[in-house]
Amino acid sequence: MQNKWYWVFKHILLGPLIRVWNRPYLEGKENIPAEGPAIMASNHQAVYDSFIFPLVCPRQLTFPAKSEYFTTPGLIGGIQKWFFTTLGQVPVDRTAADAGDAMITAAKKVLDRGDLFGIYPEGTRSPDGRIYKGRTGMARIAMATGVDVVPVVMENLGKANPIGSWLIRPVRVGVKIGEPINPHKWAEENGFDPESREVIRPFTDFVVKKLAEISGNEYVDMYASDVKKSLEAGHGYPPEAQPKRD
């Protein structure tokens, strides 16, 4: 898919400023398929991730976006809707009972037309840069479609755009791309039926741990959303998610 507004934002309105301010780099470009569909599975450090990765990626990306971005009333809501719609992002209501099925349907539409679908398996931003337990949506999409999953690691985005901050700091940021993983081949090599439910969690864990391996960051076997709830409630880190001290 070629979206003219995507091109304008990338090459004229935002891209040149970001390249000067944050000097983004890309490693492993050869692992991004030159054509055809792929699931780009990335760790998630900041809102800024969704600006940096599309900027350095040679092909257009489509990410699922919170449905609130398309339905919020008022001037700000209208701007959000226009921005995400013109960039070709797809709305997904993450609070709906059928949110998982809606995500798969949206992903299939993107992949069926031969495009790249971006997704954050952790489901939310990491509170501290570590890699957290993945939600299974990515694996469900992969097994349902058989499309390769490409691991993507964002570097220093949490420093450039800390959670809760609207200001972008002049920190150099980067993206590392790992080798593609064929989900059906992985399932068969590890003794799973690609069509079974049993393969979903192991494949999710494999991909997320691959992100930890590429990034060099610690893997935490707990959902980031649960850790963030504990921190926001003033309870600190749960025992199983305590950061390791040097």
C-alpha positions as CSV (number, residue, x, y, z in Angstrom):
1,M,0.0,0.0,0.0
2,Q,1.2,3.5,-0.8
3,N,-0.4,6.3,1.2
4,K,0.4,9.8,0.0
5,W,0.0,11.3,3.5
6,Y,2.3,8.6,4.9
7,W,4.9,9.7,2.4
8,V,4.4,13.4,3.1
9,F,4.8,12.9,6.9
10,K,7.8,10.7,6.4
11,H,9.7,12.7,3.9
12,I,8.5,16.3,4.3
13,L,6.6,17.2,7.5
14,L,8.1,15.1,10.3
15,G,10.9,12.8,8.9
16,P,13.6,15.4,8.3
17,L,13.1,17.0,11.7
18,I,13.3,13.6,13.5
19,R,16.4,12.6,11.5
20,V,18.2,15.8,12.7
21,W,16.9,15.6,16.3
22,N,17.3,11.9,17.1
23,R,19.6,10.7,14.3
24,P,17.9,7.3,14.0
25,Y,19.8,4.3,12.7
26,L,18.7,0.9,11.3
27,E,20.6,-2.4,11.7
28,G,19.5,-5.6,9.9
29,K,17.7,-3.9,7.0
30,E,18.3,-7.0,5.0
31,N,15.9,-8.9,7.2
32,I,12.9,-6.8,6.2
33,P,11.3,-8.5,3.2
34,A,11.6,-6.4,0.0
35,E,8.0,-7.4,-0.9
36,G,5.1,-9.5,0.3
37,P,3.5,-9.6,3.8
38,A,5.2,-9.9,7.1
39,I,4.4,-9.4,10.8
40,M,6.8,-6.9,12.3
41,A,6.8,-7.7,16.0
42,S,8.5,-5.0,18.1
43,N,9.2,-4.3,21.7
44,H,7.5,-1.2,23.0
45,Q,9.3,1.6,24.9
46,A,7.5,4.8,23.9
47,V,4.7,6.4,21.9
48,Y,7.7,7.6,19.7
49,D,8.3,4.0,18.6
50,S,5.4,4.3,16.1
51,F,7.2,7.3,14.5
52,I,10.8,6.0,14.5
53,F,10.2,2.6,13.1
54,P,8.1,3.8,10.1
55,L,10.7,6.5,9.4
56,V,13.6,4.1,9.0
57,C,11.6,1.2,7.5
58,P,12.0,1.1,3.7
59,R,8.4,-0.1,3.3
60,Q,5.1,1.4,4.6
61,L,3.9,-0.1,7.9
62,T,0.3,-0.5,9.3
63,F,-0.2,-0.6,13.0
64,P,-3.4,-1.3,14.9
65,A,-4.4,1.8,16.8
66,K,-6.6,2.2,19.9
67,S,-10.2,2.8,18.8
68,E,-10.3,5.9,21.1
69,Y,-8.0,7.7,18.6
70,F,-10.9,7.5,16.1
71,T,-13.8,8.2,18.3
72,T,-12.7,10.9,20.8
73,P,-15.0,13.9,20.4
74,G,-13.9,17.5,20.1
75,L,-11.1,19.3,18.2
76,I,-8.3,17.0,19.6
77,G,-10.3,14.0,18.8
78,G,-10.9,15.2,15.2
79,I,-7.2,15.8,14.7
80,Q,-6.3,12.4,16.1
81,K,-8.9,10.7,13.8
82,W,-7.6,12.6,10.8
83,F,-3.9,11.8,11.6
84,F,-4.4,8.1,12.2
85,T,-6.8,7.6,9.3
86,T,-4.6,9.4,6.8
87,L,-1.6,7.3,7.8
88,G,-3.6,4.1,7.1
89,Q,-3.8,2.9,10.7
90,V,-6.5,0.4,11.6
91,P,-8.8,1.0,14.7
92,V,-9.1,-1.9,17.2
93,D,-11.3,-1.7,20.4
94,R,-9.0,-3.5,22.9
95,T,-11.8,-3.5,25.5
96,A,-14.3,-5.4,23.4
97,A,-15.1,-9.0,24.2
98,D,-14.1,-9.9,20.7
99,A,-11.0,-7.7,20.6
100,G,-8.7,-10.7,19.8
101,D,-10.8,-11.7,16.8
102,A,-11.0,-8.1,15.6
103,M,-7.2,-7.8,15.7
104,I,-6.8,-10.9,13.6
105,T,-9.4,-9.6,11.1
106,A,-7.6,-6.3,10.8
107,A,-4.2,-8.0,10.5
108,K,-5.4,-10.3,7.7
109,K,-6.7,-7.4,5.7
110,V,-3.2,-5.8,5.8
111,L,-1.4,-9.0,5.1
112,D,-3.7,-10.2,2.4
113,R,-2.8,-7.1,0.3
114,G,0.9,-8.0,0.8
115,D,1.8,-5.3,3.3
116,L,3.7,-5.1,6.6
117,F,1.7,-5.3,9.8
118,G,3.4,-3.9,12.9
119,I,2.4,-5.1,16.3
120,Y,3.7,-4.8,19.9
121,P,3.5,-8.2,21.5
122,E,3.9,-6.8,25.0
123,G,0.6,-5.0,24.5
124,T,1.7,-1.8,26.3
125,R,4.9,0.2,26.8
126,S,7.5,-1.2,29.1
127,P,7.8,0.7,32.3
128,D,11.5,0.4,32.5
129,G,13.0,-0.8,29.1
130,R,13.0,-4.4,30.0
131,I,11.1,-6.9,27.8
132,Y,7.9,-8.2,29.3
133,K,5.7,-11.3,28.8
134,G,3.9,-11.1,25.5
135,R,0.2,-11.1,24.7
136,T,-0.8,-13.9,22.4
137,G,-2.4,-11.8,19.6
138,M,0.8,-11.8,17.5
139,A,1.1,-15.6,17.7
140,R,-2.6,-16.1,16.8
141,I,-2.2,-13.9,13.7
142,A,1.0,-15.7,12.7
143,M,-0.4,-19.2,13.0
144,A,-3.7,-18.2,11.3
145,T,-1.8,-16.7,8.3
146,G,1.5,-18.6,8.2
147,V,3.2,-15.2,7.5
148,D,6.8,-14.7,8.7
149,V,7.3,-12.8,12.0
150,V,10.2,-10.4,11.9
151,P,11.6,-9.4,15.4
152,V,12.1,-5.6,15.8
153,V,14.0,-4.0,18.7
154,M,13.7,-0.3,19.5
155,E,16.7,1.2,21.2
156,N,16.9,4.3,23.5
157,L,13.3,5.3,22.7
158,G,12.4,5.2,26.4
159,K,15.2,7.8,26.9
160,A,14.1,10.0,24.1
161,N,10.4,9.9,25.0
162,P,9.9,8.8,28.6
163,I,6.5,7.6,29.6
164,G,4.3,10.6,30.6
165,S,6.5,13.1,28.6
166,W,5.4,15.0,25.5
167,L,8.8,16.4,24.9
168,I,11.2,14.5,22.7
169,R,14.8,14.6,24.0
170,P,17.7,14.8,21.5
171,V,18.8,11.2,22.3
172,R,20.1,9.1,19.4
173,V,17.7,6.2,18.8
174,G,17.8,3.1,16.7
175,V,16.1,0.0,15.4
176,K,17.5,-3.5,15.1
177,I,15.8,-6.1,12.9
178,G,16.2,-9.8,13.6
179,E,15.9,-12.7,11.2
180,P,12.4,-13.7,10.0
181,I,10.7,-16.6,11.8
182,N,8.3,-18.7,9.9
183,P,5.6,-19.7,12.5
184,H,4.4,-22.9,10.9
185,K,8.0,-24.2,10.4
186,W,8.8,-23.2,14.0
187,A,5.7,-25.1,15.2
188,E,6.5,-28.2,13.3
189,E,10.2,-28.2,14.4
190,N,9.1,-27.9,18.0
191,G,6.4,-30.6,17.9
192,F,3.3,-28.5,17.6
193,D,0.4,-28.5,15.3
194,P,0.2,-24.9,13.8
195,E,-3.6,-25.1,14.0
196,S,-3.7,-26.1,17.7
197,R,-4.2,-23.7,20.6
198,E,-1.2,-25.3,22.4
199,V,1.3,-23.6,20.1
200,I,0.1,-20.1,20.8
201,R,1.8,-19.4,24.2
202,P,5.1,-21.1,23.4
203,F,5.5,-19.2,20.1
204,T,4.6,-15.9,21.8
205,D,7.2,-16.6,24.5
206,F,9.8,-17.6,21.8
207,V,9.4,-14.3,19.9
208,V,9.4,-12.1,22.9
209,K,12.5,-13.8,24.4
210,K,14.1,-13.3,21.0
211,L,13.4,-9.6,21.4
212,A,15.1,-9.7,24.8
213,E,18.1,-11.6,23.2
214,I,18.5,-9.1,20.4
215,S,18.1,-6.1,22.7
216,G,20.3,-7.4,25.5
217,N,17.6,-6.4,28.0
218,E,16.3,-8.6,30.8
219,Y,13.1,-10.7,30.1
220,V,10.4,-10.4,32.8
221,D,7.8,-13.3,32.9
222,M,5.0,-11.0,33.8
223,Y,2.7,-8.7,31.8
224,A,3.9,-5.1,31.7
225,S,0.3,-3.9,32.3
226,D,0.1,-5.7,35.6
227,V,3.5,-4.2,36.7
228,K,2.4,-0.7,35.7
229,K,-0.9,-1.1,37.7
230,S,1.2,-2.1,40.8
231,L,3.5,0.9,40.3
232,E,0.6,3.3,39.7
233,A,-1.1,2.1,42.9
234,G,2.1,2.9,44.9
235,H,2.9,-0.8,45.6
236,G,6.2,-0.8,43.8
237,Y,7.3,-3.7,41.7
238,P,5.7,-7.1,42.3
239,P,8.3,-9.6,43.8
240,E,8.6,-11.5,40.5
241,A,9.3,-8.4,38.5
242,Q,11.9,-6.7,40.8
243,P,14.7,-5.2,38.7
244,K,18.0,-6.9,39.3
245,R,20.6,-4.8,41.1
246,D,24.1,-4.4,39.7
